[in-house]
Amino acid sequence: MSNYSYGGGGPGQLGGGGATDIRLLPGNYDNYTSLKSRIIVAAGAGASDTSDVGGPGGTIEGFNSKRDYGKGGTQTSGGQGNIDGSFGKGGENPNRIDGTGNGAGGSGYFGGGSLTNANDCGGGGGSSFISGYPGCVAITGDSTENLIKFRTGYFKSIHYSGLKFEDPIMINGKSEMPSPNGSIETGHSGNGYIRITSFSLCVNSSIQNIYHFYLLFLLIFESSIFILCN
């Protein structure tokens, strides 16, 4: 995945933010079998450029760039641009080095788009995904890299593995969110962040290990954060 930021942020004059995820199968970030096993995806933001601000990472849909050049990713497609985002990758800009390039799309469940026909424009933000979250659309287990299909009906939002989260919360990159140092910030700059905390609960005078996962995702640039309690 040459020239992409880690996590699938598109390459451009300025690169898009990478996504943060939890997946069931190991492999390089862009290994498709591993990529489609993601049960949580926190989107990255599109990159800004001289004349435009990149779109923050979103929840169900990523945000467009401020001037609407780079479009945000959705649950079923990458954000539009001259080079659209795709499953797990932001749209790339081939003018990566010279001054005529644009900001690239942020990564996510589906990445944001990037432009090539106008100079100095920002990329779109990626979309996010949590298995079981209302409004999310999971892919089918028999999807291939060249033919992605989507679940329907009652199981529409649930990953094909059957694993899902109860009462999850998403916070987009335009909103206030807890930061890794315990303060409150709007959006996040820096590396992605995941926190998993286990708790013990006393029941009937005996200690039972009941693991509640507190997952905190702080995304690159002004991207989304997730707080999940299961």
C-alpha positions as CSV (number, residue, x, y, z in Angstrom):
1,M,0.0,0.0,0.0
2,S,2.7,2.4,-1.1
3,N,2.2,6.1,-0.2
4,Y,-0.9,5.5,1.9
5,S,-0.7,6.5,5.6
6,Y,-1.0,3.7,8.0
7,G,-4.7,2.9,8.3
8,G,-5.5,3.6,4.7
9,G,-5.4,7.4,4.5
10,G,-5.0,8.4,0.9
11,P,-1.8,9.8,-0.5
12,G,-1.9,13.4,-1.8
13,Q,-0.1,16.7,-1.6
14,L,-1.2,16.2,2.0
15,G,-2.1,12.7,3.1
16,G,-5.5,11.8,4.5
17,G,-5.9,10.5,8.1
18,G,-5.8,6.8,8.7
19,A,-8.6,4.8,10.4
20,T,-8.4,3.0,13.7
21,D,-10.1,-0.4,13.9
22,I,-10.6,-3.7,15.8
23,R,-10.7,-6.8,13.5
24,L,-11.1,-10.5,14.0
25,L,-8.3,-11.7,11.6
26,P,-4.7,-10.6,11.4
27,G,-2.8,-9.3,8.4
28,N,-1.5,-6.2,6.8
29,Y,-3.8,-3.3,7.0
30,D,-5.0,-3.6,3.4
31,N,-5.2,-7.4,3.3
32,Y,-8.8,-7.8,2.2
33,T,-9.6,-10.9,4.3
34,S,-8.4,-9.1,7.4
35,L,-10.0,-5.8,6.4
36,K,-13.5,-7.2,6.0
37,S,-13.2,-8.8,9.4
38,R,-13.4,-5.3,11.1
39,I,-16.1,-5.1,13.7
40,I,-15.3,-1.5,14.8
41,V,-13.9,1.2,12.5
42,A,-13.2,4.8,13.6
43,A,-12.7,7.0,10.6
44,G,-9.9,9.4,9.7
45,A,-10.3,12.9,8.4
46,G,-9.6,14.2,4.9
47,A,-6.5,16.3,4.5
48,S,-6.7,20.0,4.2
49,D,-4.9,22.1,1.5
50,T,-4.3,25.7,0.8
51,S,-7.8,26.7,-0.3
52,D,-10.0,24.1,1.5
53,V,-10.3,22.4,4.9
54,G,-10.6,18.6,4.8
55,G,-13.7,16.9,6.1
56,P,-13.6,15.4,9.6
57,G,-14.2,11.7,10.1
58,G,-17.9,11.0,10.6
59,T,-20.2,8.4,12.1
60,I,-22.6,6.9,9.6
61,E,-21.2,9.2,6.9
62,G,-18.0,11.2,6.7
63,F,-18.0,14.9,6.3
64,N,-17.4,16.7,3.0
65,S,-14.5,19.2,2.8
66,K,-15.4,22.7,3.8
67,R,-15.9,23.7,0.1
68,D,-17.6,20.4,-0.7
69,Y,-14.8,19.3,-3.1
70,G,-13.9,16.1,-1.4
71,K,-17.0,14.1,-0.4
72,G,-17.3,12.0,2.8
73,G,-17.6,8.2,2.7
74,T,-20.9,6.4,3.4
75,Q,-21.9,3.0,4.7
76,T,-21.9,1.5,1.2
77,S,-19.5,3.5,-0.9
78,G,-16.4,5.7,-0.8
79,G,-16.7,9.5,-1.0
80,Q,-16.9,10.9,-4.4
81,G,-14.2,12.9,-6.1
82,N,-12.1,12.5,-9.3
83,I,-10.7,9.6,-7.3
84,D,-13.3,8.1,-5.0
85,G,-12.6,6.6,-1.6
86,S,-13.0,2.8,-1.3
87,F,-13.5,0.1,1.3
88,G,-11.0,0.9,4.0
89,K,-9.0,3.5,1.9
90,G,-9.2,7.2,1.3
91,G,-9.2,8.6,-2.3
92,E,-5.7,9.2,-3.5
93,N,-4.3,12.1,-5.4
94,P,-1.7,11.2,-8.1
95,N,-0.2,14.7,-7.9
96,R,1.5,13.9,-4.6
97,I,4.6,16.1,-4.8
98,D,4.1,19.1,-6.9
99,G,2.1,22.2,-6.0
100,T,-0.9,21.3,-8.2
101,G,-2.0,18.5,-5.9
102,N,-4.9,18.3,-3.4
103,G,-5.5,16.9,0.1
104,A,-6.3,13.2,0.0
105,G,-9.4,11.4,1.5
106,G,-9.4,10.1,5.0
107,S,-9.8,6.4,5.6
108,G,-12.6,4.6,7.4
109,Y,-15.2,1.9,6.9
110,F,-15.4,3.6,3.4
111,G,-12.9,6.3,2.8
112,G,-13.5,9.9,1.7
113,G,-12.9,11.2,-1.9
114,S,-10.1,13.3,-3.4
115,L,-10.0,15.7,-6.3
116,T,-7.6,16.1,-9.3
117,N,-9.3,18.7,-11.5
118,A,-8.9,21.6,-9.1
119,N,-5.8,22.8,-7.2
120,D,-5.4,23.0,-3.4
121,C,-8.7,21.3,-2.4
122,G,-9.4,19.3,0.7
123,G,-10.3,15.6,0.9
124,G,-13.5,14.1,2.4
125,G,-13.6,12.3,5.7
126,G,-14.2,8.6,6.1
127,S,-17.3,6.9,7.5
128,S,-17.3,4.7,10.7
129,F,-18.8,1.4,11.6
130,I,-19.8,-0.5,14.8
131,S,-21.4,-3.9,14.5
132,G,-24.9,-3.5,15.8
133,Y,-25.0,0.3,15.6
134,P,-28.3,1.6,14.1
135,G,-27.8,2.9,10.7
136,C,-24.6,1.0,10.0
137,V,-24.6,-1.4,7.0
138,A,-22.5,-4.6,7.3
139,I,-21.0,-6.4,4.4
140,T,-21.8,-10.1,3.7
141,G,-19.4,-12.9,4.5
142,D,-19.1,-13.9,0.8
143,S,-18.1,-10.4,-0.3
144,T,-14.9,-10.2,-2.4
145,E,-12.6,-7.3,-3.0
146,N,-14.1,-6.8,-6.4
147,L,-17.7,-7.4,-5.4
148,I,-18.8,-6.1,-2.0
149,K,-22.4,-7.0,-1.0
150,F,-24.4,-5.8,2.0
151,R,-26.5,-7.4,4.6
152,T,-30.2,-6.6,4.7
153,G,-33.2,-6.9,7.1
154,Y,-32.8,-7.5,10.8
155,F,-29.1,-8.3,10.6
156,K,-28.3,-5.3,8.4
157,S,-26.0,-3.6,10.9
158,I,-24.5,-6.7,12.3
159,H,-21.1,-8.0,11.1
160,Y,-21.3,-11.4,9.4
161,S,-19.4,-13.0,12.3
162,G,-22.5,-12.4,14.5
163,L,-20.5,-10.3,17.0
164,K,-22.2,-7.0,17.9
165,F,-22.1,-4.3,20.5
166,E,-25.0,-3.3,22.8
167,D,-25.8,0.4,23.2
168,P,-22.7,1.8,21.4
169,I,-22.1,5.5,21.1
170,M,-20.3,7.3,18.2
171,I,-19.1,10.9,18.4
172,N,-18.1,12.6,15.1
173,G,-15.0,14.7,14.6
174,K,-16.9,18.0,14.7
175,S,-18.1,17.4,18.3
176,E,-16.5,17.5,21.7
177,M,-15.0,14.3,22.9
178,P,-12.7,13.0,25.7
179,S,-9.0,13.1,24.9
180,P,-6.4,10.6,25.9
181,N,-5.1,12.9,28.7
182,G,-8.6,13.2,30.3
183,S,-9.5,16.6,29.0
184,I,-12.2,17.5,26.4
185,E,-11.4,18.4,22.9
186,T,-13.2,19.0,19.6
187,G,-11.8,16.6,17.1
188,H,-8.4,15.1,17.6
189,S,-5.0,15.7,16.2
190,G,-2.4,13.0,16.4
191,N,-2.2,9.2,16.3
192,G,-5.3,7.0,16.7
193,Y,-6.0,5.8,20.2
194,I,-7.8,2.7,21.7
195,R,-8.4,2.1,25.4
196,I,-9.8,-1.2,26.7
197,T,-10.5,-1.3,30.4
198,S,-11.7,-4.4,32.3
199,F,-13.7,-4.2,35.5
200,S,-14.4,-6.7,38.4
201,L,-17.9,-6.8,39.9
202,C,-18.8,-8.2,43.3
203,V,-21.9,-10.5,43.1
204,N,-23.3,-12.5,46.1
205,S,-20.1,-12.0,48.1
206,S,-17.9,-13.5,45.4
207,I,-15.8,-11.7,42.8
208,Q,-16.7,-12.5,39.3
209,N,-14.7,-11.2,36.4
210,I,-17.2,-9.3,34.2
211,Y,-15.4,-7.6,31.4
212,H,-16.8,-4.4,30.2
213,F,-15.0,-2.9,27.3
214,Y,-14.5,0.8,27.3
215,L,-13.2,1.6,23.9
216,L,-11.9,5.0,23.2
217,F,-10.9,5.9,19.6
218,L,-9.1,9.1,19.0
219,L,-8.5,9.6,15.3
220,I,-5.9,11.3,13.2
221,F,-6.5,14.9,12.5
222,E,-10.0,16.2,13.2
223,S,-11.6,12.8,13.1
224,S,-14.1,10.8,15.1
225,I,-14.0,9.4,18.5
226,F,-15.9,6.4,19.7
227,I,-17.0,5.6,23.2
228,L,-18.4,2.1,23.5
229,C,-19.7,0.4,26.6
230,N,-20.6,-3.3,26.3
